[in-house]
Amino acid sequence: RSGSAVQTLLHSMEADPNLRRRCKSLPTPTERAKLEISRSRSPTSQKKVRFADSLGLELISVKHFDDTDVPEVPERILLQFTNPVLLETVEADEFSLSGFVRVLNLAFEKSVSLRYSLNNWITFMDSLASYVPDSSDGVTDKFCFKIVMPTYLDNGGTLQFAIKYCVGGQEFWDNNNGNNYKVRRHRFKMSPPREWENGWIHFI
């Protein structure tokens, strides 16, 4: 009987194709293979990488800058810099004059120089300042200068100077509001103590 029942069922399946469809709860061999692959993958391995050109975009983006382009400077900085160039510090001794200058970064190409005179501007000289590496804060740059004090400058003689900043075909000056910066030379005469006047100095 059981054999005849199986044969009857097989004949019925051949007669009706709908009976041969697989149960929906059982996956096909292809689906089982995909399922095993998805289980073996880690979450990070399922991430997809897309390149810009596959989306119709450019692989690189190039932006051209002009040396004369003026950056947008915050208003709070401009309030501190009423002039694009500012003498920050200055030091003088018997042999040299040195200092630092801060300028607004108005363009990449720029120059800072010290203009000075020893005879009340009858004649003058220019000394180029040097950029201080890693001094830029994105808005300003720092330069340093140093000149040798001339030995022929008399006691009480005055050296006058101003700072010139050239950028974008323009000149800006820091000349102490038109008064120029002035350094006066003083020499002090050293005299021995009074007790040395009647004393003896012995050399061995």
C-alpha atoms as a printed R data frame, in Angstrom:
    type eleno elety resid chain resno       x       y       z
1   ATOM     1    CA   ARG     A     1   0.000   0.000   0.000
2   ATOM     2    CA   SER     A     2   2.699   2.442   0.932
3   ATOM     3    CA   GLY     A     3   4.417   1.809  -2.389
4   ATOM     4    CA   SER     A     4   1.261   2.454  -4.308
5   ATOM     5    CA   ALA     A     5   0.660   5.650  -2.332
6   ATOM     6    CA   VAL     A     6   4.120   6.971  -3.247
7   ATOM     7    CA   GLN     A     7   3.599   6.149  -6.912
8   ATOM     8    CA   THR     A     8   0.209   7.898  -6.822
9   ATOM     9    CA   LEU     A     9   1.868  11.013  -5.299
10  ATOM    10    CA   LEU     A    10   4.642  11.032  -7.914
11  ATOM    11    CA   HIS     A    11   2.080  10.745 -10.713
12  ATOM    12    CA   SER     A    12   0.153  13.617  -9.171
13  ATOM    13    CA   MET     A    13   3.296  15.818  -8.999
14  ATOM    14    CA   GLU     A    14   4.071  15.098 -12.658
15  ATOM    15    CA   ALA     A    15   0.533  15.997 -13.607
16  ATOM    16    CA   ASP     A    16   0.481  19.209 -11.524
17  ATOM    17    CA   PRO     A    17   3.795  21.276 -11.615
18  ATOM    18    CA   ASN     A    18   2.598  23.465  -8.738
19  ATOM    19    CA   LEU     A    19   3.053  20.532  -6.368
20  ATOM    20    CA   ARG     A    20   6.781  20.380  -7.165
21  ATOM    21    CA   ARG     A    21   7.513  23.876  -5.829
22  ATOM    22    CA   ARG     A    22   9.865  23.971  -2.829
23  ATOM    23    CA   CYS     A    23   8.527  24.971   0.518
24  ATOM    24    CA   LYS     A    24   9.136  28.660   1.185
25  ATOM    25    CA   SER     A    25  10.722  27.904   4.548
26  ATOM    26    CA   LEU     A    26  13.580  25.993   2.903
27  ATOM    27    CA   PRO     A    27  16.214  28.122   1.133
28  ATOM    28    CA   THR     A    28  17.623  27.114  -2.232
29  ATOM    29    CA   PRO     A    29  21.289  26.016  -2.468
30  ATOM    30    CA   THR     A    30  22.206  29.449  -3.895
31  ATOM    31    CA   GLU     A    31  20.450  31.232  -1.066
32  ATOM    32    CA   ARG     A    32  22.170  28.985   1.471
33  ATOM    33    CA   ALA     A    33  25.569  29.827  -0.023
34  ATOM    34    CA   LYS     A    34  24.827  33.571   0.173
35  ATOM    35    CA   LEU     A    35  23.671  33.175   3.749
36  ATOM    36    CA   GLU     A    36  26.890  31.403   4.759
37  ATOM    37    CA   ILE     A    37  29.014  34.109   3.113
38  ATOM    38    CA   SER     A    38  27.110  36.927   4.859
39  ATOM    39    CA   ARG     A    39  27.553  35.196   8.217
40  ATOM    40    CA   SER     A    40  31.305  34.756   7.748
41  ATOM    41    CA   ARG     A    41  31.844  38.444   6.966
42  ATOM    42    CA   SER     A    42  32.578  40.962   9.715
43  ATOM    43    CA   PRO     A    43  30.497  44.173   9.898
44  ATOM    44    CA   THR     A    44  33.419  46.242   8.587
45  ATOM    45    CA   SER     A    45  33.925  44.019   5.551
46  ATOM    46    CA   GLN     A    46  30.442  44.839   4.346
47  ATOM    47    CA   LYS     A    47  31.260  48.529   3.871
48  ATOM    48    CA   LYS     A    48  31.352  49.726   0.302
49  ATOM    49    CA   VAL     A    49  33.871  52.177  -1.162
50  ATOM    50    CA   ARG     A    50  32.770  54.512  -3.890
51  ATOM    51    CA   PHE     A    51  35.024  56.788  -5.888
52  ATOM    52    CA   ALA     A    52  34.052  60.265  -6.938
53  ATOM    53    CA   ASP     A    53  34.351  59.510 -10.653
54  ATOM    54    CA   SER     A    54  31.803  56.676 -10.359
55  ATOM    55    CA   LEU     A    55  29.313  59.314  -9.203
56  ATOM    56    CA   GLY     A    56  30.171  61.663 -12.033
57  ATOM    57    CA   LEU     A    57  32.364  63.901  -9.865
58  ATOM    58    CA   GLU     A    58  35.968  65.052 -10.269
59  ATOM    59    CA   LEU     A    59  38.663  63.007  -8.537
60  ATOM    60    CA   ILE     A    60  40.573  66.166  -7.511
61  ATOM    61    CA   SER     A    61  39.587  69.729  -6.748
62  ATOM    62    CA   VAL     A    62  42.054  72.483  -7.605
63  ATOM    63    CA   LYS     A    63  41.747  76.028  -6.290
64  ATOM    64    CA   HIS     A    64  44.016  78.756  -7.581
65  ATOM    65    CA   PHE     A    65  45.189  81.574  -5.303
66  ATOM    66    CA   ASP     A    66  46.431  84.945  -6.403
67  ATOM    67    CA   ASP     A    67  49.316  86.481  -4.450
68  ATOM    68    CA   THR     A    68  47.405  89.741  -4.367
69  ATOM    69    CA   ASP     A    69  44.288  88.181  -2.852
70  ATOM    70    CA   VAL     A    70  43.476  89.900   0.434
71  ATOM    71    CA   PRO     A    71  42.296  87.476   3.138
72  ATOM    72    CA   GLU     A    72  39.283  88.254   5.267
73  ATOM    73    CA   VAL     A    73  40.644  89.598   8.527
74  ATOM    74    CA   PRO     A    74  38.384  89.491  11.615
75  ATOM    75    CA   GLU     A    75  37.224  92.891  12.778
76  ATOM    76    CA   ARG     A    76  38.678  92.374  16.261
77  ATOM    77    CA   ILE     A    77  42.121  92.020  14.698
78  ATOM    78    CA   LEU     A    78  41.670  95.087  12.541
79  ATOM    79    CA   LEU     A    79  40.777  97.109  15.608
80  ATOM    80    CA   GLN     A    80  44.140  96.206  17.113
81  ATOM    81    CA   PHE     A    81  45.923  96.930  13.838
82  ATOM    82    CA   THR     A    82  44.971 100.426  12.776
83  ATOM    83    CA   ASN     A    83  48.111 100.225  10.632
84  ATOM    84    CA   PRO     A    84  49.141  97.062   8.702
85  ATOM    85    CA   VAL     A    85  52.665  97.308  10.171
86  ATOM    86    CA   LEU     A    86  53.594  97.625  13.828
87  ATOM    87    CA   LEU     A    87  56.919  97.816  15.681
88  ATOM    88    CA   GLU     A    88  56.467  95.147  18.348
89  ATOM    89    CA   THR     A    89  59.697  95.317  20.356
90  ATOM    90    CA   VAL     A    90  63.075  97.061  20.095
91  ATOM    91    CA   GLU     A    91  66.330  96.648  22.012
92  ATOM    92    CA   ALA     A    92  69.537  98.656  21.834
93  ATOM    93    CA   ASP     A    93  72.979  98.231  23.309
94  ATOM    94    CA   GLU     A    94  76.375  99.745  22.651
95  ATOM    95    CA   PHE     A    95  76.911  97.680  19.535
96  ATOM    96    CA   SER     A    96  73.555  96.998  17.866
97  ATOM    97    CA   LEU     A    97  69.886  97.824  17.479
98  ATOM    98    CA   SER     A    98  67.425  94.940  17.052
99  ATOM    99    CA   GLY     A    99  63.700  94.335  17.214
100 ATOM   100    CA   PHE     A   100  60.587  92.579  15.945
101 ATOM   101    CA   VAL     A   101  57.911  93.844  13.578
102 ATOM   102    CA   ARG     A   102  54.389  92.460  13.189
103 ATOM   103    CA   VAL     A   103  52.533  92.908   9.873
104 ATOM   104    CA   LEU     A   104  49.111  91.953   8.560
105 ATOM   105    CA   ASN     A   105  49.309  89.029   6.160
106 ATOM   106    CA   LEU     A   106  47.814  90.824   3.173
107 ATOM   107    CA   ALA     A   107  49.617  88.686   0.573
108 ATOM   108    CA   PHE     A   108  52.218  85.952   0.338
109 ATOM   109    CA   GLU     A   109  54.865  88.170  -1.268
110 ATOM   110    CA   LYS     A   110  55.913  90.933   1.110
111 ATOM   111    CA   SER     A   111  58.973  92.733   2.402
112 ATOM   112    CA   VAL     A   112  59.767  94.595   5.617
113 ATOM   113    CA   SER     A   113  62.714  96.920   6.043
114 ATOM   114    CA   LEU     A   114  64.174  99.360   8.541
115 ATOM   115    CA   ARG     A   115  64.947 102.840   7.236
116 ATOM   116    CA   TYR     A   116  67.307 104.776   9.499
117 ATOM   117    CA   SER     A   117  69.351 107.956   9.539
118 ATOM   118    CA   LEU     A   118  72.245 109.231  11.630
119 ATOM   119    CA   ASN     A   119  72.113 112.875  10.514
120 ATOM   120    CA   ASN     A   120  68.472 113.894  10.859
121 ATOM   121    CA   TRP     A   121  67.497 112.449   7.452
122 ATOM   122    CA   ILE     A   122  70.043 114.296   5.387
123 ATOM   123    CA   THR     A   123  70.969 110.795   4.271
124 ATOM   124    CA   PHE     A   124  69.441 107.445   5.173
125 ATOM   125    CA   MET     A   125  69.967 103.702   4.761
126 ATOM   126    CA   ASP     A   126  67.639 100.725   4.418
127 ATOM   127    CA   SER     A   127  68.150  97.363   6.152
128 ATOM   128    CA   LEU     A   128  65.969  94.438   5.096
129 ATOM   129    CA   ALA     A   129  64.214  92.537   7.893
130 ATOM   130    CA   SER     A   130  63.961  88.736   7.934
131 ATOM   131    CA   TYR     A   131  60.839  86.610   8.300
132 ATOM   132    CA   VAL     A   132  60.647  84.710  11.591
133 ATOM   133    CA   PRO     A   133  59.875  81.030  10.788
134 ATOM   134    CA   ASP     A   134  56.631  79.576  12.206
135 ATOM   135    CA   SER     A   135  55.549  83.011  13.448
136 ATOM   136    CA   SER     A   136  52.385  83.300  11.366
137 ATOM   137    CA   ASP     A   137  49.085  83.021  13.223
138 ATOM   138    CA   GLY     A   138  47.048  83.040  10.005
139 ATOM   139    CA   VAL     A   139  46.388  86.768  10.241
140 ATOM   140    CA   THR     A   140  49.801  88.316  10.933
141 ATOM   141    CA   ASP     A   141  53.476  87.571  10.264
142 ATOM   142    CA   LYS     A   142  56.528  88.506  12.305
143 ATOM   143    CA   PHE     A   143  59.841  89.900  11.018
144 ATOM   144    CA   CYS     A   144  63.074  90.655  12.841
145 ATOM   145    CA   PHE     A   145  65.821  93.185  12.152
146 ATOM   146    CA   LYS     A   146  69.271  93.963  13.490
147 ATOM   147    CA   ILE     A   147  71.732  96.692  12.571
148 ATOM   148    CA   VAL     A   148  75.175  97.418  13.927
149 ATOM   149    CA   MET     A   149  75.444 100.702  15.777
150 ATOM   150    CA   PRO     A   150  78.145 102.757  14.060
151 ATOM   151    CA   THR     A   151  81.213 103.428  16.177
152 ATOM   152    CA   TYR     A   152  81.466 106.964  14.838
153 ATOM   153    CA   LEU     A   153  78.121 107.969  16.352
154 ATOM   154    CA   ASP     A   154  79.099 110.638  18.862
155 ATOM   155    CA   ASN     A   155  78.062 110.652  22.473
156 ATOM   156    CA   GLY     A   156  74.554 112.080  22.543
157 ATOM   157    CA   GLY     A   157  74.101 111.332  18.855
158 ATOM   158    CA   THR     A   158  70.668 110.166  17.712
159 ATOM   159    CA   LEU     A   159  69.681 107.362  15.377
160 ATOM   160    CA   GLN     A   160  66.196 107.802  13.883
161 ATOM   161    CA   PHE     A   161  64.314 105.022  12.159
162 ATOM   162    CA   ALA     A   162  60.958 103.941  10.758
163 ATOM   163    CA   ILE     A   163  59.540 100.629   9.514
164 ATOM   164    CA   LYS     A   164  58.495 100.159   5.876
165 ATOM   165    CA   TYR     A   165  56.140  97.373   4.793
166 ATOM   166    CA   CYS     A   166  55.731  96.664   1.060
167 ATOM   167    CA   VAL     A   167  52.928  94.347  -0.093
168 ATOM   168    CA   GLY     A   168  50.682  94.121  -3.156
169 ATOM   169    CA   GLY     A   169  52.295  97.165  -4.776
170 ATOM   170    CA   GLN     A   170  51.602  99.342  -1.725
171 ATOM   171    CA   GLU     A   171  53.769 100.850   1.002
172 ATOM   172    CA   PHE     A   172  52.829 101.127   4.647
173 ATOM   173    CA   TRP     A   173  54.861 102.836   7.343
174 ATOM   174    CA   ASP     A   174  55.183 102.697  11.075
175 ATOM   175    CA   ASN     A   175  56.961 105.960  11.859
176 ATOM   176    CA   ASN     A   176  55.690 106.574  15.389
177 ATOM   177    CA   ASN     A   177  52.788 108.728  14.162
178 ATOM   178    CA   GLY     A   178  55.080 110.896  12.071
179 ATOM   179    CA   ASN     A   179  57.638 111.459  14.831
180 ATOM   180    CA   ASN     A   180  59.957 108.562  13.895
181 ATOM   181    CA   TYR     A   181  61.568 106.303  16.456
182 ATOM   182    CA   LYS     A   182  64.719 107.734  18.060
183 ATOM   183    CA   VAL     A   183  67.606 106.071  19.858
184 ATOM   184    CA   ARG     A   184  70.144 108.326  21.592
185 ATOM   185    CA   ARG     A   185  73.618 107.119  22.372
186 ATOM   186    CA   HIS     A   186  75.104 107.679  25.819
187 ATOM   187    CA   ARG     A   187  78.580 106.778  26.932
188 ATOM   188    CA   PHE     A   188  79.416 106.657  30.595
189 ATOM   189    CA   LYS     A   189  82.927 107.433  31.794
190 ATOM   190    CA   MET     A   190  84.117 104.973  34.381
191 ATOM   191    CA   SER     A   191  86.350 106.364  37.146
192 ATOM   192    CA   PRO     A   192  88.158 104.353  39.847
193 ATOM   193    CA   PRO     A   193  87.009 104.529  43.472
194 ATOM   194    CA   ARG     A   194  88.464 107.302  45.673
195 ATOM   195    CA   GLU     A   195  90.338 104.847  47.870
196 ATOM   196    CA   TRP     A   196  92.462 103.953  44.848
197 ATOM   197    CA   GLU     A   197  93.878 107.480  44.539
198 ATOM   198    CA   ASN     A   198  96.412 107.038  47.380
199 ATOM   199    CA   GLY     A   199  96.826 103.336  47.040
200 ATOM   200    CA   TRP     A   200  99.391 101.158  45.380
201 ATOM   201    CA   ILE     A   201  98.615  98.603  42.782
202 ATOM   202    CA   HIS     A   202 101.094  95.756  42.643
203 ATOM   203    CA   PHE     A   203 101.421  93.441  39.676
204 ATOM   204    CA   ILE     A   204 103.123  90.082  40.057
